[in-house]
Amino acid sequence: MDRDLISRLTRADHSVNSPLDDESVRRLLRRTVDRGGERVLDLGCGEAAWLLRTLTTHPDVTAEGVDTSAPALARARKEATGLGVGERLVLHHQDAAEFASPQPFDAVLSVGAAHAFGGLLPTLDAARRHLAPGGRVLVGDAYWEREPSTAAREILGEYEDLATTVDRVVAHGWTPVFGHLSTRQELDDFEWRWTGSVATWALDHPEHPDSAEALEVATTHRSQWLHGYRDSFGFITLVLRRTSE
Ligand SMILES: C[S@@+](CC[C@H](N)C(=O)[O-])C[C@H]1O[C@@H](n2cnc3c(N)ncnc32)[C@H](O)[C@@H]1O
């Protein structure tokens, strides 16, 4: 079935595509973009929800986003134009791991896109290549809240527990200056939003050729979540600075 249909359904409310509510996004951005006139980069920006919030809050900020999804970038462009911030946003349709820019950025964001780089630490290495001295990195990735079942590992891959995740970031040369652990409500809302919007569309469009498959996708995802990883999945978002430049 058309995978973009799922993204369109699940992103209709323009929330970030990660388990964080609007207030958490606002608090994290306030500690990341706080000096005025910054250049901000988002690696794996999706529909650029983080950048659009930044641009609408800070009229002096300019931003660039990188993503491999052309439909997501097209929606980001349309939304930016509608919000009147389109002239301050550049979007790149390419692999974020291969993105190069002649100028560094004051803030580099990458939330929920660590798989594009092969994990959290390689994501930080990529962010560092783009970061101006004194810059901030905002990175979000999964961790194990509890020992995962075999099924959880099969569905989500390999992560560490919370303390080990942060220890590894620190040992890699970064200092957390703020952080947020997604709450049970944020984690559950994310899954209900995703499965609920796809299921609602399927039930409302029984005549559509993708309807039965969409309902099956929603059902399988909900079952994997509830039976497989709900108890073990955690999500951490960190605001980081280099420990020494
Ligand atoms: C879970 S979404 C997160 C989007 C956004 N950071 C947010 O929080 O709203 C992950 C995004 O990473 C993008 N992505 C996956 N692999 C990528 C790659 N190699 N280069 C760039 N983007 C990639 C996907 O297209 C998707 O938009």
The ligand as a Gaussian input file, in Angstrom:
#p B3LYP/6-31G(d) Opt

LIG

0 1
 C       10.567000       9.244000      13.399000
 S       10.746000      10.396000      12.079000
 C       11.261000      11.832000      12.997000
 C       11.052000      13.110000      12.236000
 C       11.390000      14.378000      13.008000
 N       12.749000      14.375000      13.510000
 C       10.416000      14.597000      14.159000
 O       10.779000      14.346000      15.331000
 O        9.298000      15.061000      13.889000
 C       12.273000       9.867000      11.299000
 C       12.599000      10.614000      10.034000
 O       13.900000      10.206000       9.583000
 C       13.872000      10.195000       8.161000
 N       15.001000       9.409000       7.672000
 C       15.192000       8.057000       7.750000
 N       16.373000       7.707000       7.207000
 C       16.947000       8.883000       6.785000
 C       18.181000       9.200000       6.149000
 N       19.081000       8.246000       5.864000
 N       18.457000      10.500000       5.893000
 C       17.564000      11.474000       6.187000
 N       16.374000      11.227000       6.787000
 C       16.079000       9.955000       7.080000
 C       12.507000       9.651000       7.821000
 O       12.119000       9.964000       6.490000
 C       11.650000      10.366000       8.871000
 O       11.156000      11.585000       8.383000

